[in-house]
């Protein structure tokens, strides 16, 4: 399996996700600088990491979506290469049009860094096959702009297609307004593209993939990808 | 006709005597640019002129100290070829005027102090003091400062893992924002600021220079008055994105052999960075100011020398490395300009399009920077209160009140706005005794904390100074860390008042005694004086930042009770008749009194208890540990119960129960131990000369005392977690 992590000026979770990938893959992923247009042909997975690409000036992810490397990412995604966007990476993927919807400022207008519980909505994808259907997992969020928005018709389509990957929930899996930390529509914490080959999520699975950091609920996501993509 | 009038001299914060010295050193009247340079170099902020005499008395040496005070940050050897680089610095005045930017640039400045030495920042902490919750500005200041710290640290991608917050009316007009950064470097790849090599290029990197922050250092060296808010334009504006790029670019350059010396441009910007580099290296420097990257047109040499624009560094390069270095800064889209060369003249020569616009001697200016032995008077001793002097309230109600009081209530509302997990090594998050960050790729970790109890320092500066150091020692020990060294951030009022100067002198004495007894040297620090508004000084606040090492992060201790049926033991003993209620939060929050002498610190006991508890943690003999601090024993037990979600059944007998439960006697810890291991623990404590007393068992949903059911954990938690968010949400 061959994986790459994109590095934008201002990315700050690039190393963290590379560490998690290495633990699951047994080898280091490539780190791809934002200016590069030479992306290896045989990549199986591209990760767009968290951080503040280009300072998140203008709008979170808006400038990164137009960087040279993202043209390549779009072409690969169109060919079915798996793409994972975490936090700022999710914002970038929506800005790049690879995922539906948009991420707005959190409902209470503050940065939120804490563990949250998520329900795993689908387990038939390369990203989530390592989880059980309906499983509740605990992973952290750390964002200012994680309030997922889609208008009514888009939301209906996303739900109808089963594109929701994760929802904010209580510890026992109840999805309600009380567990909706940032105002996201339908408590959406992560979405797939229609084909289920691109995933964007606000929570950081790479931050709880090591028992010394207090939990490993994020690790099956990386293990799933390795299992699915190892040739 | 003289261009420099006494008014201009006064506007630059120089006294008439100091100006006489300027004339002597220059041998002529300075021009405005030169006067500005004297002004900032001799400001209290840059020269430490009132504090130097006393700071010199602090212990700064130990076998593991690589670099003590005087450089950008202190450095200690942490083993495995690694060094921890850390410092704490104040940004009090700017944060009061413009809380978001003031706090944000405070974080930016301290980060640069650390990475300029070759260390990658791995953690931030902050020690904050705000006015009374009832004061109309407090909410606005809390909100702005917290957002500013988060806004900067989160974007830069360095986790904010710890800190402390107090509220007190003495800070109503003068809040304290002390930011600390801890970095890790290879011990054989540390960078210093002393310039060397005649003819070597002096390079400017980072952001362009604008007109922001001119005279910030002078502002930070004056008392506040009603017009202080007009100083808003002297507050700098931060750009954490550029800082992030600057960190990465500097790290990349530091991996080569191109750097002779490097220094960040902090307070007093280009002036102090170039002066310090040249002065430390015994060099001269010639700067072509027109080469400085500028943000706006029409800037003058005066403005360029005094601007405090953020995210800038000055580097002396090995000749011939300019192209290679420039390529790195180009990659990170940062400015890079050769703006001067080193000379052997011993002078700073400033040129503007070829014309000399300033020419000052470096050593005389630096060496002649005034040093004052300010008159001081000791703080009068306050009477010792006995338990009988303090009214006894029902314990359950007292506990519920204390746990939801401003100085004890949960800081979750604050630390949830800080990214405390980025970099993937945060092993202990905020909310415990110390933040713990793993050394990347290893099983070892750094423990870090900031501590000070200003009400104790005000009541008795010597004991209070000791206590600040001792509490930091205790918090590092309580997670299993070996305390190695401290940084101090001395926040005091106007040193020209003997009473205030006496607080400073006393605190230094107490801190020094504690640092010696605990093998805990001071390796860096910062002084912030003139923290007064309209003549009202703050409580003296010598904030201590401390760092220690944990050998195996898997054995780290946390405060949370781990299960039911475990024994609860107090190390250092239940105070009983000796319960110390003077200056306690019980006395303040329950009785409305801020009185008496503060609890004394017995350093030998402190040391023995710390060594004992650390050994027990490292041997995995105990299951939870928490030091006893604000609020006393019952508050400490309750914090452990809430964190673990197990109640406690306690048996603590005797008259004056309130003094046992809420006395703030020092040098103590609460630990839990599996029942089967209890006899071993008690025997080991006896052998180590540490008093150990079993006070109960974990379990249930309440705090029980002597068979009486006290408050439910759920209610205590509601008060503890609710106070700050409810306060912040309420209308002023």
Interface residues (C-beta under 8 A of the other chain):
Chain A: X9 X10 X12 X13 X15 X16 X19 X20 X50 X51 X52 X54 X55 X56 X57 X110 X111 X112 X113 X114 X140 X142 X144 X204 X206 X207 X210 X212 X213 X214
Chain B: X147 X150 X151 X154 X155 X156 X157 X239 X240 X241 X242 X244 X245 X332 X333 X415 X416 X417 X418 X419 X420 X421 X422 X423 X424 X425 X426 X427 X429 X438 X443 X553 X554
